[in-house]
Amino acid sequence: MRKLVKNGQLNIVNGGWSAPDEACTSHDDLINNFMIGHKFIVEELQAEEPKISWQIDSFGVSKGYARLAKDMGMEAMFYSRIDSEQKLQISQ
């Protein structure tokens, strides 16, 4: 896997140890999740920490997650589902 990452054939997004907002529901859990995952990526795969967050949780993403991802150095965030109230605000 290290070779695939080094050759640019595999890109890692998020970089958490487990799926955010699914197994990690508190802010502390999310931070620890990313710290453990990013440490593994840097030390074991000899790659840079991810800069893209991809949140594909089928139940959506919390407002807090977006801020946390930004604070952890994510430059972009893609997600598959938002709250219906937020969707209405965007469409107006």
N, C-alpha and C positions, 0 to 999 in steps of 0.2 A: 504494500500500500504506500509506503514511503516513496517508492520510485514513481508511482502514478501521480502522487501529489507534486513531487519535484519536477516531473516532466510536463505538468500542467494538464494532465489527463483526468485528474480528479480534483474538484474544488470542494472544500468543506465550508458549509454554512452553519451559523449558530455556534457550533462547537461545544455545546453543553454535553454533559455526560449522559443525560436522559432528556426526554421531551419536556420543554418548559410548559408550565401551566397544567400539565397533566400529572407528572410525578412530583413537581415542585410548585407548591401553591403559595408559599409565602415569599416575601422579598429576600429574606436571608437564604432560603432554600434555592431561589433562582441565582443569587450571587454565588453561592457555593457550587452550584451545578456548573456555572460557566467557568469558575476558577479551576475546578478539577478538570473539566473538559479541555480548556485552553492550555493548561499545564501539560496534559497528555499530548496535545497536538504539537506544542513547541518541543518538548523533550523527546517524545517517541517518534514522531513523524518528521521532526526537524523542519517544520513549516511555520509560517507566520500565523498569528491568531486571525480568525475569520473577521471580515469587515461587513459581511452581509448577514442579516437575520431573516430566516425564512420560517414563518410561524404557520404551520398547516394544521393546527389542532382543529378538529371538526366542530368543536364547541365554541370556537372563537378565541380571541385574545383579550387579556385585560388591558385597561388603560395604563396601568403601572408597568406592564412589560415593555411597552414601547419606550418609555422614559429610561428604564433600566438598561435596555439594549443600547440606547444612545449614550448613556453614561459609561457603558463598558466599551465604547469605541466603535460601535456599529455605524456604518456610514449610510446604510439603506436597510429598509425592512419591507418584506413582502408578506402578505397574509391572505388567507383564503376566506375569512368570514368576519364580519363586524356586527356589532349590535344594531338592531333595527332602528333605534333612536338616532344613532350616529349616522346611519345611512340616510335617514330623512334630513338631517342637518346638512349633509354633503350635497344632496340633490336640490336644496332650496337656494 
